[in-house]
């Protein structure tokens, strides 16, 4: 007896139905282009069962749009968009049950938004595409006078085909979402790489204070707790966050960064939580925020003390509920993100002044890590000098040696910009220095605090004679270096910061810290 013997199929599927299912299954499984395979399947339905105007609608953000059809024009496809619950197509999506319109010419359920007129069509069947009780779309088809199967048989066969289509569409959407996520991460990391100025490699140093930092990192890296890294600008807070991520259970997931001080208040929420298309003037497309990009991984928020009051409220909610809405959106998005925050501000004082939420402060300050300033790290300075010197020599293909007297000056310098300033200084030394060796006299041109041949009003020649440096506190030396740079540049903070090898924000922070005025 043949497999397709009609007598064996009387209680299940007709020969044509079984042949149709077989052909559609073969098309779906053998084609990588989903739209093409669905359109070929629609042609099979038309040729085998005489069903016309077969259309596959896909659900996206509560709208059902035409994804595949062979009889609608491009304009008709755009017009044939339905909201959930609108018309037979929308009702099928909402109820997750097939909807039958017996007479499309008199039933108000058949909206015919596409405007396609075909008087040979008599009835319409809409079958939902459902996966795990979630609607992903709707399969619709029209019955004509020449259609050989009735309503019951039509609903039955379309329901089976709909399950095949639904799985194919669901897999296609999963693949596209993952592809989109990887593209966004690729774009993000490319942006980070292109804009990255300071790349210190791993953390360098073995001073007692840094050893304490290393111990804390080892202890808490495997946990999921929120961490607050504190320290002056340029001390390496981002490196600590990266070290925590690399040693955590999330090491194979994204490590996403954002400097909150570098973005205006109006854009910060969009950067953190993303935005929907049309949420504001320049929102031309939907964009994911850093929390979505970091889902499953770690998010590092630098300068957390600079975020606005409204952003503080939303950030607190994410930390508590692990969910948020994009700017201009209403859909709640859930994320699994470990947060590492950093600041150079006195958050306790900001809480007292009402500038920072107390509940958010306690949420962030679960595990605090205090990074020492470079001037407090002793021999780490020489290690960092050698590290940056070796890298700069390799990058610029220029051999430069720092002599002992010059190295002592580098070790004694207050480094107001910390490790970041040290890196910039070594870069400058390699580019401008003498290949015969950099001595203390050369530092007069290469190190800001030694301008005009002075170290705290001592002649530079004294350094070459190994005369001990003045016994002042490191803070006093740092303040003096900043004051001298400001005086030399007529109190132009931008020019003074450039001379010191630090940022405008850093010098502003130092000026406020030391109470420096232009009345020197």
RABEL-V463802 format. One record per residue. N is the residue number from 1. NEAR is the number of other C-alpha atoms within 12 Angstrom. Layout:
# RABEL-V463802
<<N NEAR> <N NEAR>>
This chain:
# RABEL-V463802
<<1 8> <2 9> <3 12> <4 18> <5 17> <6 18> <7 14> <8 15> <9 18> <10 14> <11 11> <12 17> <13 25> <14 26> <15 22> <16 27> <17 32> <18 27> <19 24> <20 30> <21 31> <22 24> <23 26> <24 34> <25 27> <26 19> <27 27> <28 33> <29 21> <30 17> <31 19> <32 17> <33 17> <34 29> <35 26> <36 21> <37 30> <38 40> <39 30> <40 28> <41 40> <42 41> <43 28> <44 30> <45 40> <46 29> <47 22> <48 26> <49 34> <50 28> <51 39> <52 35> <53 41> <54 40> <55 46> <56 44> <57 42> <58 41> <59 33> <60 22> <61 19> <62 22> <63 26> <64 39> <65 32> <66 37> <67 34> <68 37> <69 35> <70 28> <71 26> <72 27> <73 18> <74 16> <75 15> <76 23> <77 27> <78 21> <79 19> <80 35> <81 33> <82 34> <83 27> <84 29> <85 22> <86 24> <87 32> <88 39> <89 47> <90 40> <91 31> <92 37> <93 40> <94 32> <95 25> <96 29> <97 30> <98 34> <99 35> <100 33> <101 32> <102 24> <103 22> <104 27> <105 19> <106 14> <107 17> <108 16> <109 26> <110 33> <111 27> <112 32> <113 26> <114 25> <115 18> <116 22> <117 19> <118 20> <119 15> <120 21> <121 28> <122 29> <123 37> <124 43> <125 45> <126 43> <127 44> <128 45> <129 41> <130 33> <131 23> <132 12> <133 16> <134 20> <135 37> <136 41> <137 49> <138 53> <139 55> <140 49> <141 47> <142 45> <143 37> <144 29> <145 18> <146 19> <147 25> <148 21> <149 26> <150 25> <151 28> <152 17> <153 22> <154 36> <155 31> <156 26> <157 34> <158 45> <159 31> <160 28> <161 38> <162 45> <163 31> <164 32> <165 44> <166 35> <167 26> <168 33> <169 36> <170 27> <171 20> <172 22> <173 21> <174 15> <175 16> <176 16> <177 15> <178 15> <179 14> <180 18> <181 24> <182 20> <183 16> <184 24> <185 29> <186 19> <187 16> <188 26> <189 22> <190 15> <191 16> <192 19> <193 15> <194 13> <195 11> <196 14> <197 14> <198 24> <199 24> <200 29> <201 17> <202 20> <203 29> <204 29> <205 30> <206 20> <207 25> <208 17> <209 23> <210 28> <211 20> <212 19> <213 35> <214 28> <215 18> <216 26> <217 34> <218 20> <219 18> <220 28> <221 31> <222 20> <223 21> <224 25> <225 26> <226 34> <227 39> <228 40> <229 42> <230 36> <231 32> <232 35> <233 37> <234 39> <235 39> <236 41> <237 42> <238 42> <239 32> <240 41> <241 43> <242 34> <243 31> <244 43> <245 39> <246 23> <247 25> <248 27> <249 20> <250 28> <251 22> <252 15> <253 24> <254 33> <255 39> <256 42> <257 40> <258 37> <259 29> <260 30> <261 24> <262 21> <263 21> <264 16> <265 19> <266 21> <267 25> <268 32> <269 33> <270 35> <271 33> <272 38> <273 38> <274 30> <275 35> <276 26> <277 20> <278 16> <279 22> <280 19> <281 13> <282 14> <283 20> <284 12> <285 15> <286 21> <287 28> <288 33> <289 33> <290 40> <291 43> <292 39> <293 37> <294 38> <295 29> <296 27> <297 32> <298 42> <299 38> <300 40> <301 41> <302 37> <303 34> <304 42> <305 33> <306 29> <307 39> <308 25> <309 24> <310 19> <311 30> <312 29> <313 22> <314 28> <315 34> <316 26> <317 22> <318 30> <319 33> <320 23> <321 17> <322 24> <323 24> <324 35> <325 29> <326 34> <327 31> <328 23> <329 22> <330 15> <331 17> <332 18> <333 23> <334 22> <335 28> <336 26> <337 33> <338 41> <339 47> <340 47> <341 46> <342 46> <343 39> <344 34> <345 31> <346 24> <347 32> <348 21> <349 15> <350 22> <351 19> <352 13> <353 12> <354 15> <355 22> <356 29> <357 29> <358 22> <359 21> <360 33> <361 34> <362 21> <363 26> <364 36> <365 26> <366 22> <367 27> <368 29> <369 35> <370 30> <371 39> <372 30> <373 34> <374 42> <375 34> <376 29> <377 31> <378 25> <379 24> <380 30> <381 37> <382 33> <383 25> <384 36> <385 38> <386 28> <387 26> <388 34> <389 34> <390 24> <391 24> <392 30> <393 26> <394 16> <395 14> <396 19> <397 14> <398 22> <399 23> <400 29> <401 26> <402 34> <403 25> <404 19> <405 28> <406 35> <407 33> <408 27> <409 39> <410 45> <411 30> <412 36> <413 42> <414 37> <415 44> <416 46> <417 40> <418 39> <419 44> <420 35> <421 41> <422 42> <423 39> <424 35> <425 36> <426 38> <427 32> <428 29> <429 38> <430 34> <431 23> <432 23> <433 32> <434 23> <435 19> <436 14> <437 23> <438 34> <439 32> <440 35> <441 31> <442 35> <443 38> <444 27> <445 25> <446 34> <447 43> <448 45> <449 40> <450 38> <451 32> <452 23> <453 24> <454 27> <455 37> <456 32> <457 20> <458 19> <459 23> <460 31> <461 25> <462 23> <463 32> <464 27> <465 17> <466 18> <467 18> <468 19> <469 28> <470 20> <471 13> <472 17> <473 17> <474 25> <475 23> <476 23> <477 27> <478 34> <479 31> <480 34> <481 38> <482 49> <483 35> <484 32> <485 35> <486 33> <487 24> <488 24> <489 21> <490 17> <491 23> <492 22> <493 32> <494 21> <495 22> <496 30> <497 33> <498 25> <499 34> <500 44> <501 36> <502 34> <503 26> <504 22> <505 24> <506 33> <507 40> <508 26> <509 25> <510 35> <511 27> <512 15> <513 21> <514 20> <515 17> <516 26> <517 20> <518 18> <519 10> <520 14>>
